[in-house]
C-alpha cells in the first residue's frame, strides 16, 4: 500500500522541549476529538478513534562495527474507517 505523508517535521530540540511536546500531544489524544499538528506552513488535523494501535520501537541504525544512530519511535495507527474495533490487550510500561 502506498504511503502518503500528511505531515512531517524534524528539528533539534532539548529533552525538556520534547517532553513538553509529547505531554501536549498526549493531552490532546486523551481529550478526544481532533489532534492538530502544525509546524511552519504545514498543518493537519486527525481524529483518532477511542482505540488505536500503539507502537513503541527502540532502534539502532548504522554499521555493525561502528557508531550508529539510536532512536525511539512512537506511532499511533488506525484504519481511516475505524469504528471502534478491539485493540490488542497487554500492558505497556515505560521505566
Secondary structure by P-SEA (a helix, b strand, c coil): ccccccbbbbbbbcaaaaaaaaaaaaaaaaaccbbbbbccccbbbbbbccccbbbbbbbccccccbbbbbbbbbbbbbccccccccccbbbbbcc
